[in-house]
């Protein structure tokens, strides 16, 4: 059975699937041939757990999402001073493929437009002797630099990535504008390497194949301060991660960045292959794939899916909310409960023998998406070994709407495994909307104390015994 979080993602997928606006990136022949109805949504949370729905395992080319990663790699390998001398950090307000440079410094305005991205790629080619190298040596330099790029992308994604040769050839055959950008920058005397070699390397990085799962994993690496939470491998230091996320926030969605920041409010990068990578620092990464693009070159369904996620889960980075604290205070079984008080000797004996089938979760603090996701996953992991799960909300301060929905959604998940629940909610933090939810019986209603919860857990165990002997 799908988890509560996956069920929620399916709802988003269903809401966005009817959207058929937008067009494919037909100026690149191979991209014009993809299935326009593909749609995958993935989320990787703080500890590396993956939630995904739809075409989340379908590979597509990373395209301009690579700009954020190569910029990060250039900062790591060349240092801030070298990179800042070549590339600015100011939004251009122009389309991604405009020839946009600062009129005073002649630097590309930022690394998320083609001029800045090609320059960042060229910085990874720059090494002693390359400027005067033979074509053969330049080819070797491109091969070696691409190996470094591919290894870095793979480390951020947590699996070995490869290049789509057909897309690479297609883009090289139609890449006159990128060559013009590189030669223009060289004419200004600000380009750090050979223009042809830099464009070759840039097109290779854009042709790397990823899935929406990969994008979410890369996003979670950035969210985690540069450490891949699935592998534990540090890919970037925190200073580089902070810089990259900052530039993604202001420049990552091209000339649609302003609308994106106000409505979605997450650092993000899009690509004309149909992908969007978004990051909530400290919490999660999001990956979406749908190849129909809007006038800015951003995935139409992808933008809408991210808007749903941001609105529903309260992910906008400028949300003013109380700080989320440790959510699961303790977990234990029925051995720590006073089961059987006031029961017959036969009932007490049965309860003592089966008290391990009662599991208790005590929660504390304020419950927002990140904490609720952890609670849901813990409950789902316990259900196979429990007849009843008791969730104590006595120490919970506030709970947002989506977290309430996730907690209430556990009811159906547990019943599918013949597991009952008891909610201790003396302040009504869940039941504020509970009477309007799907709960219709008194047996489902929250109780106000652990004593009541213990008694109800006993009733559930004894009823289960009676049903088995009937």
C-alpha positions in Angstrom: 0.0 0.0 0.0 1.2 3.5 -0.9 2.5 5.6 2.1 0.5 8.6 3.2 3.1 10.9 1.6 3.0 9.0 -1.7 -0.8 9.2 -1.6 -0.5 13.0 -1.3 2.0 13.1 -4.2 -0.4 11.1 -6.3 -3.1 13.7 -5.6 -0.7 16.4 -6.9 0.1 14.3 -10.0 -3.6 13.8 -10.7 -4.3 17.6 -10.3 -1.5 18.5 -12.7 -1.8 15.8 -15.3 -4.7 17.4 -17.2 -2.5 20.4 -17.9 -1.4 20.2 -21.5 -0.3 23.7 -22.1 3.3 24.4 -23.3 5.5 23.1 -26.1 8.5 20.9 -26.4 12.0 22.3 -26.9 11.8 21.8 -30.7 14.9 23.7 -31.5 16.9 20.7 -30.4 15.8 17.8 -32.6 16.2 15.0 -30.0 14.2 17.0 -27.4 11.4 17.5 -29.9 11.0 13.7 -30.1 10.2 13.0 -26.4 6.8 11.9 -25.1 5.1 15.2 -24.0 2.9 13.4 -21.5 5.7 12.1 -19.3 5.3 13.3 -15.7 7.3 12.3 -12.6 7.4 13.9 -9.1 10.0 13.0 -6.5 10.9 14.2 -3.0 14.0 13.2 -1.0 13.8 14.2 2.7 16.6 15.1 5.1 17.7 11.6 5.8 17.7 10.4 2.2 14.3 8.7 2.1 12.7 8.9 -1.4 9.1 9.5 -2.2 8.1 9.4 -5.9 5.2 9.0 -8.2 4.6 8.8 -12.0 7.5 8.6 -14.4 10.1 9.2 -11.7 12.4 6.5 -13.2 12.3 7.8 -16.8 15.6 9.3 -17.9 15.9 12.7 -19.6 18.7 15.1 -20.2 19.6 17.5 -17.4 20.1 20.5 -19.7 20.4 23.8 -17.9 20.0 22.3 -14.4 23.6 21.4 -15.0 24.5 25.1 -14.7 23.9 25.1 -11.0 26.1 22.0 -10.5 29.0 23.1 -12.7 29.0 26.5 -11.0 29.2 24.7 -7.7 32.0 22.6 -9.0 33.9 25.6 -10.4 33.6 27.3 -7.0 34.9 24.1 -5.3 37.8 23.6 -7.7 38.8 27.2 -8.6 37.8 29.1 -5.5 35.5 32.1 -5.1 38.0 34.7 -6.2 38.7 33.1 -9.6 35.1 32.4 -10.3 33.9 35.8 -9.2 36.5 37.5 -11.5 34.8 35.8 -14.4 31.1 35.5 -13.6 28.7 37.9 -11.8 25.8 37.0 -9.6 23.2 39.6 -10.7 19.8 38.6 -12.3 19.7 39.4 -15.9 16.0 39.6 -16.4 16.5 38.1 -19.9 16.0 34.7 -21.5 18.5 32.0 -20.8 20.2 32.1 -24.2 20.5 35.9 -24.5 24.1 37.2 -24.9 24.0 39.1 -21.6 27.1 40.6 -20.0 27.8 43.4 -17.7 28.6 46.4 -19.8 31.4 47.6 -17.5 33.2 44.4 -16.6 32.2 42.4 -19.7 31.5 39.5 -17.3 28.4 37.3 -17.8 25.8 38.6 -15.4 25.3 35.2 -13.6 26.1 31.5 -14.0 22.5 30.5 -14.8 22.4 32.0 -18.3 24.3 30.4 -21.1 27.1 32.9 -21.2 27.8 32.4 -17.5 27.4 28.7 -17.7 29.8 28.3 -20.6 32.3 30.4 -18.7 32.0 28.3 -15.6 32.6 25.2 -17.8 35.6 26.9 -19.3 37.1 27.4 -15.9 37.1 23.7 -15.4 39.2 23.4 -18.6 41.7 26.1 -17.6 45.0 24.6 -16.7 48.7 25.3 -17.6 49.3 24.8 -21.3 45.8 24.4 -22.4 45.5 27.8 -24.1 48.4 26.9 -26.4 47.5 23.3 -26.7 47.1 21.3 -29.9 43.6 20.2 -30.9 44.5 16.7 -29.7 45.5 18.0 -26.3 42.3 20.1 -26.1 40.2 17.0 -26.9 42.0 15.2 -24.1 41.4 18.1 -21.7 37.7 18.1 -22.6 37.5 14.3 -21.9 39.3 14.7 -18.6 37.2 17.7 -17.5 34.0 15.8 -18.4 35.0 12.9 -16.2 35.4 15.3 -13.3 32.0 16.8 -14.0 30.3 13.5 -14.4 31.8 12.1 -11.2 30.6 15.2 -9.3 27.1 15.0 -10.7 27.0 11.3 -9.9 28.2 11.9 -6.3 25.4 14.5 -5.8 22.8 12.1 -7.2 24.1 9.0 -5.4 24.4 6.8 -8.5 26.5 6.6 -11.6 25.1 8.9 -14.3 25.8 8.7 -18.1 25.6 10.9 -21.2 23.0 10.7 -23.9 25.1 10.5 -27.1 22.3 11.3 -29.4 21.3 14.4 -27.6 24.9 15.5 -27.5 25.3 15.1 -31.2 21.9 16.9 -31.8 22.9 19.9 -29.7 26.4 20.1 -31.2 24.8 20.3 -34.6 22.5 23.1 -33.6 24.7 25.0 -31.2 25.8 28.0 -33.3 24.4 30.5 -30.7 26.5 29.0 -27.9 29.6 29.1 -30.1 28.8 32.8 -30.8 28.5 33.5 -27.1 31.9 31.8 -26.4 33.7 33.6 -29.2 32.1 36.9 -28.2 33.4 36.5 -24.6 36.8 35.6 -26.0 36.8 38.8 -28.0 36.3 40.7 -24.8 39.5 39.1 -23.4 37.6 37.6 -20.5 37.2 34.0 -21.6 39.4 31.5 -19.6 39.8 28.8 -22.3 39.3 27.7 -25.9 35.8 28.6 -27.1 35.2 25.4 -29.1 36.5 23.2 -26.3 34.3 25.0 -23.7 31.2 24.6 -25.8 31.9 21.0 -26.4 32.2 20.4 -22.6 29.2 22.5 -21.9 27.0 20.5 -24.3 28.3 17.2 -22.8 27.2 18.3 -19.3 23.8 19.3 -20.6 23.4 15.9 -22.2 23.8 13.9 -18.9 20.8 11.7 -18.2 18.9 12.0 -15.0 15.5 11.1 -13.5 13.2 13.1 -11.2 14.5 10.9 -8.4 18.1 12.0 -9.3 17.1 15.7 -9.3 15.5 15.3 -5.9 18.6 13.5 -4.6 20.8 16.3 -5.9 18.4 18.8 -4.3 18.7 17.0 -0.9 22.5 17.1 -1.2 22.3 20.9 -1.5 19.6 21.1 1.2 22.0 19.1 3.5 24.8 21.6 3.2 26.6 19.7 0.4 26.5 16.2 2.0 24.5 13.5 0.1 22.2 12.2 2.8 21.8 8.8 1.1 25.6 8.1 0.9 27.0 10.4 3.6 29.5 11.7 1.1 30.4 15.4 1.3 30.3 16.9 -2.2 30.5 20.6 -1.3 31.3 22.7 1.7 28.6 24.9 3.2 30.0 28.2 1.9 29.7 26.9 -1.7 26.3 25.4 -1.1 25.0 28.7 0.4 26.3 30.7 -2.7 24.8 28.3 -5.2 21.4 28.3 -3.4 21.5 32.1 -3.3 22.1 32.4 -7.0 19.5 29.7 -7.8 17.0 31.8 -5.8 17.5 35.0 -7.8 18.5 33.6 -11.2 17.6 29.9 -11.5 14.2 30.2 -13.3 15.5 32.7 -15.9 13.2 35.7 -16.6 10.4 33.9 -14.6 12.5 34.0 -11.4 10.4 36.8 -9.9 7.1 34.9 -10.3 8.7 31.7 -9.0 10.1 33.3 -5.8 6.9 35.0 -4.9 4.6 32.0 -5.6 6.8 28.9 -4.8 9.7 30.5 -2.8 12.4 27.9 -3.1 15.9 27.9 -4.7 15.4 26.1 -8.0 16.8 25.4 -11.4 15.0 24.4 -14.5 16.1 22.8 -17.8 14.5 22.7 -21.3 14.6 19.0 -21.0 11.5 19.4 -18.8 13.2 19.0 -15.4 13.0 21.2 -12.3 15.2 20.9 -9.2 14.0 22.7 -6.1 15.5 22.8 -2.6 14.2 23.6 0.9 17.5 24.2 2.8 17.8 21.9 5.8 14.8 19.7 4.8 14.4 18.3 1.4 15.0 18.3 -2.4 12.3 18.1 -5.1 12.6 16.8 -8.6 9.9 17.1 -11.3 9.9 16.0 -14.9 7.4 17.0 -17.5 8.7 18.2 -20.9 6.1 20.8 -22.0 7.6 24.2 -21.5 6.2 27.7 -20.9 7.5 30.9 -22.5 10.3 31.1 -20.0 11.6 27.6 -20.8 10.3 26.1 -17.6 8.2 22.9 -17.3 4.5 23.9 -17.1 3.4 21.0 -15.1 6.6 21.1 -13.1 6.0 24.7 -12.0 2.4 23.9 -11.0 3.4 20.8 -9.1 6.0 22.7 -7.2 3.5 25.4 -6.4 1.1 22.8 -5.0 4.0 21.4 -2.9 5.0 24.8 -1.6 1.4 25.9 -0.8 0.2 22.6 0.8 3.4 21.8 2.8 4.2 25.3 3.8 7.6 25.1 2.0 8.0 28.8 1.0 11.3 29.8 2.5 9.9 33.1 3.7 7.1 31.5 5.7 6.9 33.0 9.2 6.3 30.0 11.4 7.3 28.7 14.8 10.5 26.7 14.6 10.0 22.9 14.3 11.6 21.0 17.0 12.3 17.3 17.8 9.0 15.5 16.9 9.3 12.0 18.2 10.1 12.2 21.9 10.1 8.5 22.6 8.8 5.1 21.3 8.0 2.1 23.4 5.7 -0.9 23.7 3.0 -2.0 26.1 5.5 -3.3 28.6 5.7 0.2 30.0 1.9 0.6 30.2 -0.2 -0.5 33.2 -2.3 -2.9 31.3 -5.1 -5.0 32.9 -6.1 -2.8 35.8 -9.7 -3.6 36.7 -9.8 -6.6 34.3 -10.5 -10.2 35.1 -7.6 -12.5 35.8 -8.1 -14.2 32.4 -8.1 -10.8 30.6 -5.1 -9.6 32.6 -3.1 -12.8 31.6 -4.0 -12.2 27.9 -3.0 -8.6 28.1 0.3 -9.4 29.8 1.1 -12.0 27.1 0.3 -9.6 24.2 1.3 -6.2 25.5 4.2 -6.2 23.0 1.5 -5.8 20.3 0.9 -2.2 21.6 3.3 0.4 20.3 3.4 4.0 21.7 4.8 7.1 20.1 5.1 10.2 22.2 5.4 13.4 20.1 6.5 16.9 21.1 7.0 20.4 19.7 5.3 21.9 16.6 4.3 19.5 13.8 5.1 20.7 10.3 5.7 18.7 7.1 9.3 17.6 7.9 8.3 16.3 11.4 5.0 14.8 10.2 6.8 12.9 7.5 9.1 11.3 10.1 6.1 10.4 12.2 4.2 8.8 9.3 7.3 6.8 8.3 7.9 5.6 11.8 4.2 4.5 12.3 4.2 2.7 8.9 7.4 0.8 9.9 5.7 -0.3 13.2 2.4 -1.5 11.8 3.4 -5.0 10.9 4.3 -5.8 14.5 1.4 -4.1 16.3 -2.3 -4.6 16.8 -2.7 -1.1 18.1 -0.5 2.0 17.8 -1.0 4.8 20.4 0.1 8.3 19.4 0.4 10.8 22.2 0.1 14.4 21.2 0.0 15.8 24.7 3.3 17.7 24.2 2.5 19.0 20.7 2.1 22.7 20.4 0.6 23.4 17.0 0.1 21.3 13.9 -0.3 22.7 10.3 -3.0 21.6 7.9 -1.0 19.2 5.8 0.6 17.5 8.9 -3.0 17.1 10.3 -4.0 15.5 7.0 -1.0 13.2 7.1 -1.7 12.1 10.7 -5.4 11.5 9.9 -4.5 9.7 6.7 -2.6 7.1 8.8 -6.0 5.6 9.8 -6.6 4.0 6.4 -3.0 2.8 6.1 -3.2 1.1 9.5 -6.6 -0.5 8.9 -5.3 -2.0 5.7 -2.9 -4.1 7.9 -5.6 -4.8 10.6 -3.9 -2.4 12.9 -5.9 0.0 15.1 -4.9 3.4 16.5 -5.5 5.5 19.6 -4.8 9.3 19.6 -4.2 11.1 22.8 -5.1 14.7 22.0 -6.1 16.6 25.2 -5.8 20.1 23.5 -7.5 19.1 20.3 -4.6 19.9 18.0 -5.6 17.2 15.6 -9.3 17.1 16.3 -9.6 20.8 15.5 -10.5 19.5 12.0 -11.1 15.9 13.1 -14.9 16.2 13.3 -14.9 17.2 9.7 -12.7 14.4 8.6 -13.6 10.8 7.6 -13.8 9.6 11.2 -17.4 8.7 12.0 -17.3 6.5 15.0 -16.7 7.2 18.7 -14.0 4.5 18.7 -12.0 6.6 16.3 -12.2 9.8 18.3 -9.1 11.1 20.2 -9.0 10.7 23.9 -7.8 13.2 26.5 -5.4 11.1 28.7 -3.0 8.2 28.6 -5.3 6.4 31.1 -8.2 6.5 28.5 -5.8 5.5 25.8 -4.5 2.5 27.8 -8.1 1.3 28.4 -9.0 1.6 24.7 -5.8 -0.3 23.7 -6.9 -3.0 26.1 -10.3 -3.2 24.5 -8.8 -3.5 21.1 -6.5 -6.3 22.1 -9.3 -8.2 23.9 -11.6 -7.7 20.9 -8.9 -9.0 18.6 -8.6 -12.1 20.8 -12.4 -12.6 20.8 -12.5 -12.3 17.0 -9.8 -14.9 16.6 -11.6 -17.5 18.8 -15.1 -16.8 17.4 
